[in-house]
Amino acid sequence: MRALSIYILSLGVLLITACSEAVSNAKQEASLPEIFPDYTGVTIPVGIAPLNFCMDDRSALMVDAVVTDGKGRELHGQGEETTGFDIDQWHDLIANNPGDSLSVLVSAKYEDGWHTYQPFTIYVSRDAMDYGVVYRKLEPGYEVYSKMGIYERELSTFEETPLIENTQFSGCVNCHSFNKCAPTDMSLHIRGKHGTTLLRLDGEMKAYNTKTDNTMGLCVYPYWHPGGRYIMYSVNTTQQVFHVRDSNRIEVYDQASDLALYDTEKNELINTPLLARKSVMETFPSFSADGKTLYFVQATAIPEGSKELRNIHYNLCSIAFDSETGSFGEKIDTILMAESLNKTVTMPRPSYDGRFMMFTMADYGQFPIWHHEADLYMVPTSDLKQPITDVEKYRMPVVNTDDTESFHNWSTNSRWIVFSSRRDNGLFTRLYFSHIDEGGKDSKPFLMPQANPRRYYDELFMSYNVPDFVTAPVDFDDIKAEKLINSTERVQMKGR
């Protein structure tokens, strides 16, 4: 029997007018509901899109949810596939509850009737999250450039906007980067016959040839100095292999790599001998919040023709940097000697408030997105002043699972992280968010919300990669970018 449910906007109760079926004669279950995505006990920011969910059991005919705050305000959602919360009413409810919790009562209809489960809690943080995230999505094809692109997702809604897709040119689009999540300045790398690096500086976009007489190849893996003048790039010779008898199906590895500093004011790509040694592979650079230290990872170069990839272990290192002169210190400090643990460290990312360093650790190599053992670690910056001897105490206790957790970035207020994970099915990387409190404690991650999450993720045969927060819409001119990429016009970076 279907009935009209009306909640009057008075006494702090939300007005909801919707055609729904009344939950009646429900069997009371002693357990929490098993839902997808699993939003039980998560911490969310004010302004996040509705956490619509489905019953994990696909035999459910209908799902019903009532979200209640401490003042008795209610939000009702019901549907055959998903809860389908009204977006305006959802935003109104969570906007009135920063620092408080919401109770969610779930009922599901099966062939034998309705079942009502024990309520679960959602915590609403006082810490804001940035406007959106920008990421790459790509199909699981590796022999040719399958469809891929760079996309922007507004986190308060379900709206996704393509910034550029490789249907506009022939090749691969990757390595997008912003300075502290600001969408104005941007670096974007294109691989293939139209290879180039697009740089948008002060609103003007140009296509650059980043290969110089002093470097082995094109610039990738950028990280902006917080002052905005410099960009640190990795210059890599990269290979790809496929495993036949290994759960880690694909291995991407470097045969050689160096670091080079780009001065945007002088259009100079600066080589530093300590960061461009043939005996060492340096990659994944990142600057400290104050800009005075460069972090990166390095490993002993593999012998030419060697296929002993499991022996490649990267250590976490640092070197002093002087932004006034654009010069580096005279010695490299090793912070974590991961090779002594038969482990590898990749993707060091300092928080923007200068309090923490997050990185990925796996068994070997420097491309852990296909490594099922890869986990995230977070170290207080104060502990980086001396070599780390007990790295396991920094393994994030809540964020990690038995499957891949890899590429990650911080929000501008350093209270949220976004990272890619294969925890759902072991095949495709999805984006998760976790709150980091003042003491550095991580919260249970939540999957990026979708209007109909099961249908969306079931039908999405693409993986997310390289997520980064942005504080406002990027406003990317893809038509101009397409013309620049497909033309022969290139600004030559000068080597120094």
C-alpha positions as CSV (number, residue, x, y, z in Angstrom):
1,M,0.0,0.0,0.0
2,R,1.4,3.4,-1.0
3,A,0.7,6.5,1.0
4,L,1.5,10.2,1.0
5,S,4.0,11.1,3.7
6,I,3.8,14.7,4.8
7,Y,6.1,16.3,7.4
8,I,5.1,19.8,8.4
9,L,7.9,22.4,8.8
10,S,7.3,23.3,12.4
11,L,8.9,22.5,15.7
12,G,12.2,22.0,13.9
13,V,10.8,19.2,11.6
14,L,11.6,19.3,7.9
15,L,8.8,19.5,5.4
16,I,9.0,16.5,3.1
17,T,6.2,15.7,0.6
18,A,6.8,12.5,-1.3
19,C,5.0,9.5,-2.5
20,S,6.3,6.6,-0.5
21,E,5.2,3.3,0.9
22,A,4.6,3.1,4.7
23,V,6.9,0.8,6.6
24,S,4.4,-1.4,8.5
25,N,4.5,-4.7,10.4
26,A,8.3,-4.6,10.2
27,K,10.4,-7.4,11.7
28,Q,12.8,-5.8,14.2
29,E,16.4,-6.9,13.5
30,A,19.1,-6.9,16.2
31,S,21.8,-6.0,13.7
32,L,23.0,-2.9,11.9
33,P,21.9,-2.8,8.2
34,E,24.3,-3.9,5.6
35,I,24.4,-1.1,3.1
36,F,26.3,0.0,0.0
37,P,28.3,2.2,0.3
38,D,29.0,1.5,4.0
39,Y,28.3,4.8,5.6
40,T,27.8,3.5,9.1
41,G,29.8,5.5,11.6
42,V,31.5,7.8,9.1
43,T,32.4,11.4,9.7
44,I,31.3,13.9,7.0
45,P,31.7,17.7,6.3
46,V,28.8,20.1,6.1
47,G,28.0,20.7,2.5
48,I,28.8,17.2,1.2
49,A,26.3,15.7,-1.3
50,P,23.6,13.3,0.1
51,L,24.9,10.0,1.3
52,N,22.4,8.0,-0.7
53,F,22.8,4.2,-0.2
54,C,21.4,0.9,-1.2
55,M,20.9,-2.4,0.6
56,D,23.9,-4.6,0.2
57,D,21.6,-7.5,-0.3
58,R,20.4,-7.1,-3.9
59,S,17.2,-9.1,-3.2
60,A,15.8,-6.1,-1.4
61,L,12.7,-4.7,-3.1
62,M,12.8,-1.3,-1.4
63,V,15.0,0.7,1.0
64,D,13.7,3.3,3.5
65,A,15.8,5.6,5.7
66,V,14.9,8.2,8.3
67,V,17.7,10.5,9.3
68,T,17.1,12.3,12.7
69,D,19.1,14.9,14.5
70,G,19.3,15.7,18.2
71,K,16.5,18.3,17.9
72,G,14.0,15.9,16.4
73,R,14.3,17.1,12.8
74,E,13.8,14.3,10.3
75,L,14.8,13.6,6.7
76,H,13.1,10.7,4.9
77,G,14.3,8.9,1.8
78,Q,12.9,5.8,0.1
79,G,13.3,4.1,-3.2
80,E,13.4,0.7,-5.0
81,E,17.2,1.0,-5.5
82,T,18.5,3.8,-3.3
83,T,17.3,6.2,-0.6
84,G,17.3,9.2,-2.9
85,F,17.5,11.9,-0.3
86,D,16.3,15.4,-1.5
87,I,19.5,17.4,-1.9
88,D,18.2,20.7,-0.5
89,Q,16.7,19.0,2.5
90,W,19.9,17.0,3.1
91,H,22.0,20.2,3.0
92,D,19.6,21.9,5.4
93,L,19.7,19.1,7.9
94,I,23.5,18.8,8.0
95,A,24.1,22.5,8.0
96,N,22.2,22.7,11.2
97,N,24.3,20.0,12.9
98,P,28.0,20.8,12.7
99,G,29.8,19.1,15.6
100,D,26.8,16.8,16.3
101,S,25.7,13.4,15.1
102,L,22.7,12.1,13.1
103,S,20.9,8.9,13.7
104,V,19.9,6.8,10.6
105,L,17.0,4.3,10.9
106,V,17.0,1.9,7.9
107,S,14.2,-0.5,6.8
108,A,14.3,-2.8,3.9
109,K,11.4,-4.6,2.1
110,Y,11.9,-8.2,1.0
111,E,9.5,-10.8,-0.3
112,D,8.5,-11.6,3.3
113,G,7.8,-7.9,4.2
114,W,9.6,-5.1,5.9
115,H,12.6,-5.4,8.1
116,T,13.8,-2.6,10.4
117,Y,17.4,-2.5,11.6
118,Q,19.3,-1.0,14.5
119,P,20.1,2.7,13.9
120,F,23.6,3.8,13.0
121,T,25.3,7.2,13.4
122,I,26.8,9.7,11.0
123,Y,29.0,12.4,12.5
124,V,29.0,15.9,11.1
125,S,32.4,17.6,11.4
126,R,32.8,21.3,12.0
127,D,35.8,21.2,9.6
128,A,34.9,22.2,6.1
129,M,35.9,20.4,3.0
130,D,37.0,22.1,-0.2
131,Y,34.7,22.9,-3.2
132,G,35.6,19.8,-5.2
133,V,38.1,17.2,-6.4
134,V,39.9,16.9,-9.7
135,Y,40.9,13.4,-10.9
136,R,41.8,11.3,-13.8
137,K,39.5,8.5,-14.9
138,L,40.7,5.8,-17.3
139,E,39.6,2.5,-18.7
140,P,41.5,-0.7,-17.7
141,G,43.3,-0.9,-21.0
142,Y,47.1,-0.7,-21.2
143,E,48.3,-1.7,-24.6
144,V,46.8,1.4,-26.2
145,Y,45.5,4.8,-25.0
146,S,41.9,3.9,-24.1
147,K,39.4,6.6,-23.2
148,M,40.5,8.8,-20.3
149,G,40.2,12.3,-19.1
150,I,40.6,14.8,-16.3
151,Y,37.4,15.5,-14.5
152,E,36.1,17.9,-11.8
153,R,33.5,16.8,-9.2
154,E,31.6,19.3,-7.2
155,L,31.4,17.7,-3.8
156,S,28.2,19.4,-2.6
157,T,26.3,17.9,-5.6
158,F,26.7,14.9,-7.9
159,E,27.8,17.0,-10.9
160,E,30.9,15.9,-12.7
161,T,32.5,18.1,-15.4
162,P,35.1,16.9,-17.9
163,L,38.0,19.3,-18.1
164,I,39.6,17.5,-21.0
165,E,39.4,14.1,-22.5
166,N,41.7,12.3,-24.9
167,T,38.9,12.0,-27.5
168,Q,40.1,15.6,-28.3
169,F,43.6,14.4,-29.3
170,S,45.5,11.1,-29.6
171,G,47.4,10.3,-26.5
172,C,47.4,10.1,-22.7
173,V,46.4,12.9,-20.3
174,N,47.9,12.7,-16.8
175,C,49.9,14.4,-14.0
176,H,47.6,17.3,-13.3
177,S,48.7,19.5,-10.4
178,F,47.6,22.6,-8.6
179,N,49.3,24.9,-6.1
180,K,47.7,24.2,-2.7
181,C,44.4,23.3,-4.3
182,A,44.0,26.7,-6.0
183,P,42.4,26.2,-9.5
184,T,44.1,29.2,-11.1
185,D,47.6,27.8,-11.8
186,M,47.8,24.3,-13.2
187,S,50.3,21.9,-14.8
188,L,49.0,19.1,-17.0
189,H,51.0,16.6,-18.9
190,I,50.2,14.9,-22.3
191,R,51.9,11.8,-23.5
192,G,51.9,10.4,-27.0
193,K,52.7,11.9,-30.4
194,H,51.3,15.3,-29.3
195,G,53.3,15.1,-26.0
196,T,53.6,18.4,-24.1
197,T,53.1,20.0,-20.7
198,L,50.3,22.5,-20.5
199,L,51.0,25.2,-18.0
200,R,48.4,27.8,-16.9
201,L,50.1,30.7,-15.2
202,D,48.2,33.8,-14.1
203,G,45.3,32.7,-16.3
204,E,47.3,32.2,-19.5
205,M,47.8,28.7,-20.9
206,K,50.7,27.6,-23.0
207,A,52.1,24.3,-24.3
208,Y,55.7,23.6,-23.3
209,N,58.4,21.3,-24.5
210,T,60.1,20.3,-21.3
211,K,62.9,18.2,-22.8
212,T,66.2,20.0,-22.6
213,D,69.8,19.2,-23.4
214,N,70.3,18.6,-19.6
215,T,67.4,16.2,-19.0
216,M,66.7,12.7,-20.0
217,G,63.1,13.2,-20.9
218,L,59.9,15.2,-20.4
219,C,58.7,16.5,-17.0
220,V,56.1,14.6,-15.0
221,Y,54.9,14.2,-11.4
222,P,54.8,17.9,-10.6
223,Y,54.6,19.6,-7.2
224,W,54.3,23.4,-6.7
225,H,56.4,25.3,-4.3
226,P,53.9,27.1,-1.9
227,G,55.3,30.5,-3.1
228,G,54.1,29.7,-6.6
229,R,57.2,30.6,-8.5
230,Y,58.7,27.1,-8.7
231,I,57.5,23.7,-9.8
232,M,59.5,20.6,-9.0
233,Y,59.2,17.9,-11.6
234,S,60.4,14.3,-11.9
235,V,62.0,13.3,-15.2
236,N,61.5,9.6,-15.8
237,T,62.2,6.8,-18.2
238,T,59.2,4.5,-17.4
239,Q,58.4,0.9,-18.4
240,Q,55.4,-1.3,-17.9
241,V,55.2,-5.1,-17.5
242,F,52.4,-7.6,-16.9
243,H,52.6,-10.4,-14.3
244,V,51.3,-13.8,-15.2
245,R,51.3,-15.4,-11.7
246,D,50.9,-12.5,-9.4
247,S,48.0,-10.8,-7.7
248,N,49.6,-7.5,-8.6
249,R,48.7,-7.7,-12.3
250,I,50.6,-4.8,-13.7
251,E,54.0,-3.2,-12.8
252,V,55.0,0.3,-13.8
253,Y,58.6,1.1,-13.0
254,D,61.4,3.5,-13.8
255,Q,64.6,2.6,-15.5
256,A,65.9,6.0,-14.7
257,S,64.6,9.2,-13.0
258,D,65.9,12.6,-11.9
259,L,64.4,15.7,-10.3
260,A,64.5,19.1,-11.9
261,L,63.2,22.5,-10.7
262,Y,61.3,24.8,-13.0
263,D,61.5,28.5,-12.5
264,T,58.3,30.0,-14.0
265,E,59.6,33.5,-14.0
266,K,62.8,32.7,-16.0
267,N,61.4,29.7,-18.0
268,E,64.4,27.7,-16.8
269,L,64.5,24.0,-15.9
270,I,67.3,23.8,-13.3
271,N,69.3,20.6,-12.8
272,T,70.9,20.0,-9.4
273,P,73.7,17.4,-9.4
274,L,72.6,15.9,-6.1
275,L,69.1,15.3,-7.5
276,A,70.2,13.9,-10.9
277,R,72.7,11.2,-10.2
278,K,72.9,8.2,-12.6
279,S,73.4,5.8,-9.7
280,V,70.1,6.8,-8.1
281,M,66.5,7.1,-9.2
282,E,64.7,10.1,-7.6
283,T,61.0,10.7,-8.0
284,F,57.7,12.0,-6.4
285,P,58.9,15.4,-5.1
286,S,56.9,17.5,-2.7
287,F,57.7,20.7,-0.8
288,S,57.1,21.3,2.9
289,A,54.3,23.7,4.0
290,D,56.9,26.4,4.6
291,G,58.7,25.7,1.3
292,K,62.1,25.3,3.0
293,T,62.4,21.5,2.5
294,L,61.9,19.3,-0.5
295,Y,60.8,15.7,0.2
296,F,61.2,12.9,-2.4
297,V,61.9,9.2,-2.7
298,Q,65.0,7.6,-4.1
299,A,66.2,4.1,-4.9
300,T,69.4,2.6,-6.2
301,A,69.3,2.5,-10.0
302,I,68.6,-1.0,-11.4
303,P,71.2,-2.5,-13.7
304,E,70.4,-2.1,-17.4
305,G,68.3,-5.0,-18.6
306,S,67.5,-6.2,-15.1
307,K,64.0,-7.6,-14.4
308,E,64.5,-8.0,-10.6
309,L,61.7,-5.5,-9.9
310,R,61.1,-6.9,-6.4
311,N,64.5,-5.6,-5.4
312,I,63.6,-2.0,-6.1
313,H,63.0,-0.2,-2.8
314,Y,62.6,3.6,-2.5
315,N,63.6,5.5,0.7
316,L,62.0,8.7,2.0
317,C,64.5,11.6,1.7
318,S,64.7,15.3,2.1
319,I,67.0,18.3,1.1
320,A,66.9,21.9,2.1
321,F,65.6,24.5,-0.4
322,D,66.1,28.3,-0.6
323,S,63.3,29.9,-2.5
324,E,65.2,33.2,-2.6
325,T,68.0,31.8,-4.7
326,G,66.2,28.7,-6.1
327,S,69.0,26.5,-4.8
328,F,69.2,23.3,-2.8
329,G,71.3,22.3,0.2
330,E,74.5,20.3,0.0
331,K,73.4,17.0,1.5
332,I,70.5,14.6,1.3
333,D,68.9,13.3,4.5
334,T,67.4,9.8,4.6
335,I,64.3,9.9,6.8
336,L,63.0,6.4,6.3
337,M,65.4,3.6,5.1
338,A,62.5,1.5,3.7
339,E,64.9,-0.8,1.9
340,S,66.2,-2.2,5.2
341,L,62.6,-3.3,5.8
342,N,62.2,-4.8,2.3
343,K,59.6,-2.1,1.7
344,T,59.2,0.9,-0.5
345,V,57.9,4.4,0.1
346,T,56.2,6.5,-2.5
347,M,54.1,9.7,-2.9
348,P,55.1,11.7,0.2
349,R,52.5,14.4,0.7
350,P,52.9,17.0,3.5
351,S,49.8,18.5,5.0
352,Y,49.3,22.2,4.2
353,D,49.3,23.2,7.9
354,G,52.8,21.7,8.2
355,R,51.8,19.2,10.9
356,F,51.9,15.8,9.1
357,M,53.5,13.8,6.3
358,M,51.5,11.1,4.5
359,F,52.9,8.5,2.2
360,T,52.2,5.1,0.7
361,M,54.3,2.1,1.6
362,A,54.3,-1.2,-0.4
363,D,56.6,-4.2,-0.8
364,Y,58.6,-2.8,-3.8
365,G,58.6,-0.4,-6.7
366,Q,57.2,3.2,-6.9
367,F,53.8,2.7,-8.5
368,P,51.7,1.1,-5.9
369,I,48.2,1.6,-7.4
370,W,48.2,-2.1,-8.4
371,H,49.8,-3.4,-5.2
372,H,47.2,-5.0,-3.0
373,E,49.5,-4.7,0.0
374,A,49.9,-0.9,-0.3
375,D,48.9,1.1,2.7
376,L,48.8,4.7,3.9
377,Y,51.1,6.0,6.7
378,M,51.0,9.4,8.4
379,V,54.0,10.8,10.4
380,P,54.0,14.0,12.5
381,T,56.4,16.5,11.0
382,S,58.2,16.7,14.2
383,D,59.2,13.1,13.8
384,L,60.8,13.7,10.5
385,K,63.7,15.5,12.1
386,Q,65.4,12.2,12.8
387,P,65.5,8.9,11.0
388,I,62.3,6.8,11.5
389,T,63.1,3.5,13.1
390,D,59.5,2.2,13.8
391,V,57.4,2.9,10.8
392,E,54.6,0.6,11.7
393,K,53.4,2.9,14.5
394,Y,52.5,5.4,11.8
395,R,50.3,3.1,9.8
396,M,46.9,4.6,9.7
397,P,44.7,2.3,11.8
398,V,41.3,3.1,10.4
399,V,41.9,4.2,6.7
400,N,43.7,1.0,5.6
401,T,42.2,-2.3,4.4
402,D,43.5,-5.6,3.1
403,D,43.5,-4.1,-0.4
404,T,45.1,-1.2,-2.2
405,E,45.2,2.3,-0.6
406,S,47.4,4.5,-2.8
407,F,47.4,8.0,-4.2
408,H,46.3,10.7,-1.7
409,N,46.1,14.4,-1.2
410,W,45.2,16.9,1.5
411,S,42.4,19.5,1.7
412,T,43.5,23.1,2.2
413,N,42.7,23.1,5.9
414,S,44.5,19.7,6.4
415,R,41.5,18.1,8.0
416,W,40.5,15.9,5.1
417,I,42.3,13.5,2.8
418,V,41.2,12.0,-0.5
419,F,42.7,8.7,-1.6
420,S,42.2,5.9,-4.1
421,S,41.4,2.4,-3.0
422,R,40.5,-1.0,-4.4
423,R,38.7,-2.1,-1.3
424,D,35.3,-2.6,-3.1
425,N,36.2,-5.3,-5.6
426,G,39.9,-5.4,-5.9
427,L,39.7,-4.3,-9.6
428,F,38.8,-0.6,-9.9
429,T,40.2,2.2,-7.8
430,R,37.5,4.4,-6.2
431,L,37.8,7.7,-4.3
432,Y,37.4,7.8,-0.5
433,F,37.5,10.6,2.0
434,S,38.6,10.5,5.7
435,H,38.6,13.2,8.4
436,I,41.9,13.8,10.2
437,D,41.2,15.4,13.6
438,E,43.5,17.9,15.5
439,G,45.4,15.0,17.1
440,G,46.0,13.3,13.7
441,K,43.4,10.5,14.2
442,D,41.9,9.2,11.0
443,S,38.1,8.5,10.8
444,K,36.3,5.7,8.9
445,P,36.5,6.7,5.2
446,F,33.4,7.2,3.1
447,L,33.1,6.5,-0.6
448,M,32.5,9.5,-2.9
449,P,28.7,9.9,-2.9
450,Q,26.6,9.3,-6.0
451,A,22.9,9.8,-6.7
452,N,22.4,6.0,-7.2
453,P,25.7,4.5,-6.0
454,R,25.1,0.9,-6.9
455,R,24.1,1.6,-10.4
456,Y,26.8,4.3,-10.9
457,Y,29.7,2.1,-9.7
458,D,28.3,-1.1,-11.2
459,E,28.2,0.6,-14.6
460,L,31.5,2.5,-14.3
461,F,34.3,0.5,-16.0
462,M,36.9,3.1,-15.2
463,S,39.3,3.7,-12.4
464,Y,39.9,6.9,-10.5
465,N,43.5,8.2,-10.2
466,V,45.5,11.1,-8.9
467,P,42.7,12.9,-7.0
468,D,43.4,16.4,-5.7
469,F,41.1,18.9,-3.9
470,V,40.3,22.3,-5.5
471,T,38.9,25.3,-3.7
472,A,36.7,26.5,-6.6
473,P,35.8,25.5,-10.2
474,V,38.8,25.1,-12.4
475,D,37.2,26.9,-15.4
476,F,39.5,25.1,-17.9
477,D,39.3,26.1,-21.5
478,D,39.4,22.7,-23.2
479,I,38.9,24.1,-26.7
480,K,42.1,26.2,-26.4
481,A,43.9,23.2,-24.7
482,E,42.8,21.0,-27.6
483,K,44.2,23.4,-30.2
484,L,47.5,23.8,-28.3
485,I,47.9,20.0,-27.9
486,N,47.2,19.2,-31.6
487,S,49.4,22.1,-32.9
488,T,53.1,22.1,-33.2
489,E,53.3,25.3,-31.1
490,R,55.6,24.7,-28.1
491,V,57.4,27.0,-25.7
492,Q,60.8,25.5,-25.2
493,M,62.0,25.3,-21.6
494,K,65.5,26.5,-21.2
495,G,67.9,24.1,-19.4
496,R,70.3,25.3,-16.8
